[in-house]
Amino acid sequence: MTQNPKKSHLQSDSVFTEIENARLAVESAKKMVAAATMSLDDHAFDHAKQAIKNAKEAIARAKTGAEDPLLLQCEKELADAHHQLSETISHM
């Protein structure tokens, strides 16, 4: 039986991809929050809330049980963006 030399790396590649997807989702959410707080548009707020929800889901998919510093950073940045959005909405 011939083994695929990459097979042992599939799980780590998959974890890396999920972490990268989470990072990109957080970056997208941060940009959506920034746009919403600048425009003060209800539709932009809705899109920013959805982007935050999507980023939270991406982070949850990327978690493997062990704490990853990149995911911890993503969670912190997302929490900051969520706080910024909440503060903006509450002051309208």
N, C-alpha and C positions, 0 to 999 in steps of 0.2 A: 504494500500500500504506500503510495507516495503522499507525503504531507505537503501542504501548502506552507511555504516558509513565512508567509504573511499572516497565517491563521492565528498565531499566538499574539499578534499585535492588533487583531480586530477589535477586541474589547477596549484597549487603550485608545485606539483611533476613534472609536465610537464615543468614548467619554470625552475626548478632546473636542470632537465635533459638537457635542451637546454643550460643553462649556463655552465654546466659541459662539454657538447659537444664542446662549443665554447672554453673553457679553454684548452681542449685536442687538438683541432685543432690549437690553437695558439702555444702550446708547440711543436707540430709536425712541424709547419712552422719554428719555431726558430731553431729546430734541422736540418731541411733541409737547411736553410740559412747557418748555421754554416758549414755543410758538403760542401755546394757549394763554400763558400768562402775559405775553406781550399783546395779543390780539383781544383778549377778554371776550372771546366769542364762545357762545354756548356749544356750538358744534365742535369747536376745537377742544373744549373741555371734555366733551364726550369721547373724542378720539384719544385724548391724552389718558383718560381713565382706562380705556380699552387697551392702550399700549402698555400701561402699567400692569394690568391684569395679564396680558400676554407675556410680559417679561417675568412676572412671578411664576407663571406656568413653565416657562423655559428654564428658569432656575431650578424648579422642583424636578423637572425631567433630568437635569444635569447632575443632581445630587446622587452620590454613590454610597453614602454612609460616612465616609471619612470627610473631615472638614477640608475644603480646598480654599486656599487663600484667594484665588481668583473669584470664586463664587461668593466668598464673604465680602469681597470688595463690591461685587455686583449688587449684593443685597443691601449694602450700606448706601451705595449710589442711588439705588431704586427707592430706598426709604427716604432719602433726602429729596428726591424728585417728587415723591408722593406728598411729603410734608409741604413742599413749595406749592404744589397744586392745591392742596387742602387750604393752606393759608390764603392763597389768592381768592379761592371761591368763597371762603368765609368772610372776606372783607369787601365783597361786592354788595 
